[in-house]
Amino acid sequence: MLNTILLKVTENVDQIPILGSKLWDYNDFGEMIIRFVMDFIVAFIIIRLIYYPIHKRKDYLFTYFMFNILIFFICILLNSVKLKLGFAFGLFAIFGILRYRTEQLPIKEMTYLFMIIAIAIINSLTNNKISIGEVVFTNVAIITGAFLLEKVFLLKHESRKDVLYEKIENVKPENHDQLITDLKERTGLDIHRVQIGKIDFLRDTVRIIVYYHEENPDNSYNESTYVSNKNE
């Protein structure tokens, strides 16, 4: 008798309307928790165990985790709305063109951002037409691909540095080899490519982004460096 009363009370509480919704839905809430746990585990493996040990960019850890969590909850809470595929592609379009105010997001970091957004969408928007095995296989395939590309096939870590350079005559296309040679000698870095930035003819300086390979990513940083030749 007591169990019957408690069951009826629980059902009535569940059906109390709040903003047009039920107060509690055990099935939907349980499904959301399971999906979130799976999504967070996959994101943690990619961000903390694959990306961070190589690139050592703590500022991107917060961005990647929060993007993944926010996109996951946006998708799963709007899953019943008739947006589905179009909504997912809309998110890709919005976040795929993101740029920070201070600097352009590097291509590899943009790829990781796209990856964790994709993971959040996959784990939140899949329905009963897609089996759990397919979802698990997709997550494992993404993790495996990221691991193989970072740890196995791409053994060298590419770092970059902003350089304020004063020999602006070397930025001419015909002096490209001289520019790289001069930068190698004066920085001691194994520079393999450069990107020319803002040229200031008034001060005879140019901003250059140099890209170089290094075995130890702990030595990687991206601070502006002034390369001067005034004593020559």
DOKE-946382 format. One record per residue (C-alpha): residue in one letter; y negated, x negated, z negated. Coordinates in nm, 2 decimals. Layout:
N
PT residu     c2     c1     c3
PT      a      Y      X      Z
...
end
This chain:
232
PT residu     c2     c1     c3
PT      m   0.00   0.00   0.00
PT      l  -0.24  -0.28  -0.10
PT      n  -0.16  -0.47   0.22
PT      t  -0.23  -0.17   0.43
PT      i  -0.57  -0.12   0.27
PT      l  -0.66  -0.49   0.31
PT      l  -0.55  -0.48   0.68
PT      k  -0.77  -0.18   0.74
PT      v  -1.07  -0.33   0.56
PT      t  -1.03  -0.65   0.77
PT      e  -1.01  -0.46   1.09
PT      n  -1.32  -0.27   1.00
PT      v  -1.51  -0.59   0.91
PT      d  -1.40  -0.75   1.24
PT      q  -1.55  -0.45   1.43
PT      i  -1.89  -0.45   1.26
PT      p  -2.14  -0.49   1.55
PT      i  -2.39  -0.77   1.54
PT      l  -2.61  -0.80   1.84
PT      g  -2.36  -0.59   2.03
PT      s  -2.07  -0.82   1.94
PT      k  -1.78  -0.82   1.70
PT      l  -1.83  -1.01   1.37
PT      w  -1.50  -1.21   1.41
PT      d  -1.23  -1.25   1.66
PT      y  -0.94  -1.46   1.54
PT      n  -0.78  -1.51   1.88
PT      d  -1.09  -1.62   2.06
PT      f  -1.21  -1.84   1.77
PT      g  -0.87  -2.01   1.75
PT      e  -0.86  -2.07   2.12
PT      m  -1.21  -2.22   2.11
PT      i  -1.11  -2.46   1.83
PT      i  -0.80  -2.58   2.02
PT      r  -1.00  -2.63   2.34
PT      f  -1.28  -2.82   2.16
PT      v  -1.03  -3.05   1.98
PT      m  -0.87  -3.14   2.31
PT      d  -1.20  -3.19   2.48
PT      f  -1.34  -3.41   2.20
PT      i  -1.03  -3.63   2.19
PT      v  -1.05  -3.69   2.56
PT      a  -1.43  -3.76   2.54
PT      f  -1.38  -3.99   2.24
PT      i  -1.11  -4.20   2.43
PT      i  -1.34  -4.24   2.73
PT      i  -1.67  -4.30   2.56
PT      r  -1.57  -4.49   2.24
PT      l  -1.25  -4.67   2.35
PT      i  -1.31  -4.74   2.72
PT      y  -1.69  -4.74   2.78
PT      y  -1.83  -4.88   2.46
PT      p  -1.61  -5.20   2.42
PT      i  -1.71  -5.31   2.76
PT      h  -2.08  -5.21   2.80
PT      k  -2.19  -5.22   2.43
PT      r  -2.47  -4.96   2.49
PT      k  -2.51  -4.77   2.16
PT      d  -2.79  -4.56   2.30
PT      y  -2.56  -4.40   2.55
PT      l  -2.30  -4.31   2.29
PT      f  -2.52  -4.04   2.14
PT      t  -2.61  -3.91   2.49
PT      y  -2.26  -3.89   2.61
PT      f  -2.11  -3.72   2.30
PT      m  -2.39  -3.47   2.28
PT      f  -2.38  -3.39   2.65
PT      n  -2.01  -3.33   2.63
PT      i  -2.04  -3.11   2.32
PT      l  -2.33  -2.91   2.44
PT      i  -2.18  -2.85   2.79
PT      f  -1.85  -2.75   2.64
PT      f  -2.00  -2.48   2.41
PT      i  -2.24  -2.35   2.68
PT      c  -1.95  -2.31   2.92
PT      i  -1.70  -2.15   2.67
PT      l  -1.96  -1.91   2.52
PT      l  -2.06  -1.80   2.87
PT      n  -1.70  -1.79   3.00
PT      s  -1.69  -1.41   3.01
PT      v  -2.01  -1.39   3.21
PT      k  -1.94  -1.36   3.59
PT      l  -2.08  -1.71   3.67
PT      k  -1.76  -1.92   3.66
PT      l  -1.75  -2.16   3.95
PT      g  -2.12  -2.12   4.05
PT      f  -2.23  -2.18   3.70
PT      a  -2.02  -2.50   3.67
PT      f  -2.16  -2.64   4.00
PT      g  -2.51  -2.55   3.88
PT      l  -2.46  -2.76   3.57
PT      f  -2.34  -3.05   3.79
PT      a  -2.65  -3.02   4.01
PT      i  -2.89  -3.01   3.72
PT      f  -2.75  -3.30   3.52
PT      g  -2.65  -3.50   3.83
PT      i  -3.02  -3.56   3.91
PT      l  -3.13  -3.65   3.56
PT      r  -3.36  -3.94   3.52
PT      y  -3.50  -4.08   3.19
PT      r  -3.87  -4.12   3.17
PT      t  -3.86  -4.49   3.09
PT      e  -3.60  -4.61   3.34
PT      q  -3.36  -4.48   3.61
PT      l  -3.01  -4.42   3.48
PT      p  -2.78  -4.69   3.62
PT      i  -2.51  -4.58   3.86
PT      k  -2.22  -4.66   3.63
PT      e  -2.38  -4.48   3.33
PT      m  -2.45  -4.18   3.56
PT      t  -2.08  -4.18   3.66
PT      y  -1.98  -4.17   3.30
PT      l  -2.22  -3.89   3.24
PT      f  -2.08  -3.70   3.53
PT      m  -1.73  -3.76   3.39
PT      i  -1.79  -3.63   3.04
PT      i  -1.97  -3.32   3.19
PT      a  -1.66  -3.26   3.41
PT      i  -1.43  -3.29   3.11
PT      a  -1.63  -3.04   2.91
PT      i  -1.62  -2.79   3.20
PT      i  -1.25  -2.84   3.27
PT      n  -1.15  -2.79   2.91
PT      s  -1.38  -2.49   2.85
PT      l  -1.36  -2.28   3.17
PT      t  -0.98  -2.30   3.26
PT      n  -0.82  -1.95   3.24
PT      n  -0.46  -1.82   3.22
PT      k  -0.41  -1.89   3.59
PT      i  -0.40  -2.26   3.51
PT      s  -0.12  -2.39   3.29
PT      i  -0.17  -2.61   2.99
PT      g   0.03  -2.87   3.16
PT      e  -0.22  -2.89   3.45
PT      v  -0.51  -2.92   3.21
PT      v  -0.34  -3.19   3.01
PT      f  -0.24  -3.38   3.33
PT      t  -0.60  -3.36   3.45
PT      n  -0.74  -3.50   3.13
PT      v  -0.48  -3.78   3.13
PT      a  -0.55  -3.86   3.49
PT      i  -0.92  -3.90   3.42
PT      i  -0.86  -4.12   3.12
PT      t  -0.61  -4.33   3.31
PT      g  -0.84  -4.37   3.61
PT      a  -1.13  -4.48   3.39
PT      f  -0.91  -4.73   3.20
PT      l  -0.76  -4.89   3.51
PT      l  -1.09  -4.93   3.68
PT      e  -1.26  -5.08   3.38
PT      k  -0.98  -5.28   3.22
PT      v  -0.75  -5.38   3.51
PT      f  -0.92  -5.38   3.84
PT      l  -1.28  -5.46   3.74
PT      l  -1.23  -5.76   3.51
PT      k  -1.59  -5.89   3.54
PT      h  -1.87  -5.72   3.35
PT      e  -2.19  -5.67   3.55
PT      s  -2.50  -5.70   3.34
PT      r  -2.87  -5.67   3.44
PT      k  -3.20  -5.81   3.31
PT      d  -3.56  -5.73   3.39
PT      v  -3.75  -6.04   3.50
PT      l  -4.12  -6.09   3.55
PT      y  -4.14  -6.34   3.83
PT      e  -4.45  -6.52   3.95
PT      k  -4.33  -6.67   4.28
PT      i  -4.41  -6.37   4.49
PT      e  -4.37  -6.56   4.82
PT      n  -3.99  -6.57   4.74
PT      v  -3.96  -6.19   4.75
PT      k  -3.99  -6.20   5.13
PT      p  -3.67  -6.10   5.31
PT      e  -3.64  -6.44   5.48
PT      n  -3.67  -6.62   5.14
PT      h  -3.40  -6.41   4.97
PT      d  -3.16  -6.71   4.93
PT      q  -3.44  -6.92   4.78
PT      l  -3.52  -6.64   4.53
PT      i  -3.16  -6.61   4.40
PT      t  -3.12  -6.99   4.38
PT      d  -3.45  -7.03   4.19
PT      l  -3.36  -6.75   3.95
PT      k  -3.01  -6.90   3.89
PT      e  -3.16  -7.24   3.81
PT      r  -3.43  -7.11   3.58
PT      t  -3.23  -6.84   3.39
PT      g  -2.89  -7.01   3.39
PT      l  -2.73  -6.68   3.49
PT      d  -2.46  -6.62   3.75
PT      i  -2.69  -6.39   3.96
PT      h  -2.53  -6.23   4.26
PT      r  -2.79  -5.97   4.36
PT      v  -3.14  -5.87   4.28
PT      q  -3.36  -5.56   4.31
PT      i  -3.73  -5.60   4.38
PT      g  -3.96  -5.38   4.17
PT      k  -4.33  -5.35   4.13
PT      i  -4.54  -5.63   4.29
PT      d  -4.88  -5.72   4.13
PT      f  -5.08  -5.92   4.38
PT      l  -5.38  -5.93   4.14
PT      r  -5.17  -6.13   3.88
PT      d  -4.93  -6.28   4.14
PT      t  -4.62  -6.14   3.96
PT      v  -4.33  -5.92   4.06
PT      r  -4.08  -5.74   3.85
PT      i  -3.72  -5.81   3.95
PT      i  -3.39  -5.67   3.82
PT      v  -3.13  -5.94   3.84
PT      y  -2.76  -5.85   3.83
PT      y  -2.51  -6.11   3.70
PT      h  -2.14  -6.13   3.59
PT      e  -2.04  -6.24   3.24
PT      e  -1.71  -6.25   3.06
PT      n  -1.85  -6.15   2.72
PT      p  -2.03  -5.82   2.73
PT      d  -2.16  -5.89   2.37
PT      n  -2.42  -6.12   2.53
PT      s  -2.54  -5.84   2.76
PT      y  -2.89  -5.70   2.70
PT      n  -3.16  -5.56   2.91
PT      e  -3.49  -5.69   2.79
PT      s  -3.78  -5.80   3.00
PT      t  -3.80  -6.17   3.06
PT      y  -4.09  -6.37   3.19
PT      v  -3.99  -6.65   3.42
PT      s  -4.28  -6.89   3.46
PT      n  -4.33  -7.20   3.67
PT      k  -4.68  -7.29   3.56
PT      n  -4.58  -7.64   3.43
PT      e  -4.45  -7.75   3.77
end
